[in-house]
Structure formats: structure tokens, C-alpha cells
Amino acid sequence: MRNLVVSLLVPFILLFNCNSALSFDFAPEVGDIAPKFQLEGFNKNIKTKKTWELSDFQGKWLVMYFYPKDFTAGCTLEAKGFSELKKDFSKNNAEIVGISADNQDSHESFCSEKSSDKYGSWIPPFSDRNTFLISPVGKISYRWISVLPINHAKEVLNVLKKKI
């Protein structure tokens, strides 16, 4: 009977928890050098800049969050959370970058399947909801895997404040 329960339970757990397991296996660990990236993107404050790289954020903390898709409830909630706290992040020498698999026509944000993959956040056909806090010297300082969007931005800000 025990073997039957285990044989039924394990596939069930893997089926409903595979995103976090896959993300965890390939995501950079705390202390790793952050993977370099080059992304086409949009920043409403710097409209002439079209390409962004990790080196653009050297000397600053970088909050890099991956999200599945534009215009969905969870992604909108997460983006608004970071937007509402942008001044607080800026006061702590931090920039915020959001990345999804959507193209530039769909949103005015960063876009790249390759970058999602480098950060262990690519679960085809979407990015998994992961966040990385990258130090001013380019190392992964903290990571959140398969996050829930509610209050996530506040949690990231609290960790950032402790790291400074």
C-alpha cells in the first residue's frame, strides 16, 4: 500500500511543482558571478538607449526579475509593486529590470528568451517568475525562485536594505 501511495504521490508532486524544480536546477547560485546579458529594451527615461548589458549597471545593485507574460494579473501585480517602490530602490542605489519572453511590440520592457535561460528562468514557452539581486560588483547576492507576485517587491527591498 505504501508503494502505491508513493508511486502516485511523486508524479503528482512533479507535475504540479516542476517549474520551481527546473528553475532551481539551472539558476545561478548566491555568490556566483551574474551571467552577462545583452538585451534590446525600453526605458521611458532614456528613450535613445535601445540595448542594455549587465555592465550598464556596474556599481549599482540590480534587481532583475523574470515574469511569464505581459498583461496578466500576476505579472501586472508584480510590475506595479516594483514601480510603486522605485524611489525606495533608487535611494538604495538599485535599478530594476523586468524580463519576459514577450517581444518589444507587446511591451516596453526587456525581452529575451536567451537571458531567461542563462538565469535558469526559461520554462518554454514562458519565463518562470524568478528574481535575482545582483551586487554592485556583479555577483548574485540573493535569489527568489518561482515567486508569488503579492508583496514580492517589498520583500526584495527589505533584503536589499539588509545587504547594504
RADA-V119774 format. One record per pair of residues at least 6 apart in sequence whose ideal C-beta (glycine too) atoms are under 7 Angstrom apart, sorted by the first residue. I is the first residue (numbers start at 1). J is the second residue. D is the distance in whole Angstrom. If there is no record, write none. Layout:
i: <I | I>
j: <J | J>
d: <D | D>
//
This chain:
i: <19 | 19 | 19 | 20 | 20 | 22 | 23 | 23 | 23 | 23 | 23 | 23 | 23 | 24 | 25 | 26 | 27 | 27 | 27 | 27 | 27 | 27 | 28 | 28 | 28 | 28 | 28 | 29 | 30 | 30 | 30 | 30 | 31 | 31 | 32 | 32 | 33 | 33 | 34 | 34 | 34 | 34 | 34 | 35 | 35 | 36 | 36 | 37 | 37 | 37 | 37 | 38 | 38 | 39 | 39 | 39 | 39 | 39 | 39 | 40 | 40 | 40 | 40 | 41 | 41 | 41 | 41 | 42 | 42 | 42 | 43 | 44 | 52 | 54 | 57 | 58 | 59 | 60 | 60 | 60 | 60 | 61 | 61 | 61 | 61 | 61 | 61 | 61 | 61 | 62 | 62 | 62 | 62 | 63 | 63 | 63 | 63 | 63 | 63 | 64 | 64 | 64 | 64 | 64 | 65 | 65 | 65 | 66 | 66 | 66 | 66 | 66 | 66 | 66 | 66 | 66 | 67 | 67 | 67 | 67 | 67 | 67 | 68 | 68 | 68 | 68 | 68 | 69 | 69 | 69 | 69 | 70 | 70 | 70 | 70 | 74 | 77 | 77 | 78 | 78 | 79 | 81 | 81 | 81 | 82 | 82 | 85 | 85 | 85 | 86 | 88 | 89 | 89 | 92 | 92 | 92 | 94 | 97 | 98 | 98 | 99 | 99 | 99 | 99 | 99 | 99 | 100 | 100 | 100 | 101 | 101 | 101 | 101 | 101 | 102 | 103 | 104 | 113 | 116 | 116 | 119 | 119 | 120 | 121 | 121 | 121 | 128 | 129 | 129 | 129 | 130 | 130 | 130 | 130 | 130 | 131 | 131 | 131 | 131 | 131 | 132 | 132 | 133 | 133 | 133 | 133 | 133 | 134 | 134 | 135 | 141 | 142>
j: <123 | 128 | 146 | 145 | 146 | 123 | 120 | 121 | 123 | 128 | 130 | 145 | 146 | 145 | 120 | 120 | 119 | 120 | 121 | 130 | 143 | 145 | 34 | 35 | 119 | 120 | 140 | 140 | 140 | 141 | 142 | 143 | 139 | 140 | 139 | 140 | 138 | 139 | 54 | 134 | 138 | 139 | 140 | 118 | 119 | 53 | 54 | 53 | 54 | 115 | 118 | 51 | 53 | 51 | 52 | 110 | 111 | 112 | 115 | 50 | 51 | 104 | 111 | 52 | 109 | 110 | 111 | 104 | 108 | 109 | 49 | 108 | 110 | 138 | 95 | 138 | 136 | 93 | 94 | 95 | 136 | 92 | 93 | 94 | 133 | 134 | 135 | 136 | 160 | 94 | 95 | 97 | 134 | 89 | 94 | 96 | 131 | 133 | 156 | 97 | 99 | 131 | 132 | 134 | 78 | 98 | 131 | 99 | 100 | 116 | 119 | 121 | 127 | 128 | 129 | 130 | 75 | 78 | 98 | 100 | 127 | 129 | 75 | 100 | 126 | 127 | 129 | 75 | 100 | 102 | 126 | 100 | 102 | 106 | 107 | 149 | 149 | 150 | 149 | 152 | 98 | 149 | 152 | 153 | 96 | 153 | 153 | 154 | 157 | 96 | 157 | 96 | 157 | 160 | 161 | 164 | 160 | 110 | 109 | 110 | 110 | 111 | 112 | 115 | 116 | 127 | 109 | 111 | 127 | 113 | 116 | 125 | 126 | 127 | 111 | 111 | 111 | 122 | 122 | 127 | 130 | 132 | 130 | 127 | 128 | 130 | 146 | 146 | 147 | 149 | 143 | 144 | 145 | 146 | 147 | 143 | 144 | 147 | 152 | 156 | 140 | 143 | 141 | 142 | 156 | 159 | 160 | 140 | 141 | 141 | 163 | 159>
d: <5 | 5 | 5 | 6 | 4 | 6 | 5 | 6 | 7 | 5 | 6 | 5 | 6 | 5 | 7 | 3 | 6 | 3 | 7 | 6 | 6 | 6 | 7 | 6 | 6 | 7 | 5 | 7 | 5 | 7 | 6 | 6 | 6 | 7 | 7 | 5 | 6 | 6 | 6 | 5 | 5 | 6 | 6 | 4 | 6 | 7 | 5 | 7 | 6 | 4 | 7 | 6 | 5 | 7 | 5 | 5 | 7 | 5 | 6 | 6 | 6 | 6 | 7 | 5 | 7 | 4 | 7 | 7 | 4 | 6 | 6 | 7 | 7 | 6 | 5 | 7 | 5 | 5 | 6 | 5 | 6 | 7 | 6 | 4 | 7 | 7 | 7 | 6 | 6 | 7 | 5 | 6 | 4 | 7 | 6 | 5 | 7 | 6 | 6 | 5 | 7 | 7 | 5 | 6 | 7 | 6 | 4 | 5 | 7 | 6 | 7 | 4 | 4 | 6 | 7 | 5 | 4 | 6 | 6 | 5 | 6 | 6 | 6 | 7 | 4 | 6 | 6 | 6 | 6 | 6 | 6 | 6 | 5 | 5 | 4 | 5 | 4 | 7 | 4 | 6 | 6 | 7 | 6 | 3 | 5 | 5 | 5 | 7 | 5 | 7 | 6 | 6 | 6 | 5 | 6 | 6 | 6 | 6 | 5 | 6 | 5 | 7 | 6 | 6 | 6 | 6 | 7 | 6 | 5 | 5 | 7 | 7 | 6 | 5 | 6 | 6 | 6 | 6 | 4 | 4 | 7 | 6 | 7 | 5 | 5 | 4 | 6 | 6 | 5 | 7 | 7 | 6 | 5 | 7 | 7 | 7 | 4 | 6 | 7 | 6 | 6 | 5 | 5 | 4 | 7 | 6 | 6 | 6 | 6 | 4 | 6 | 5>
//
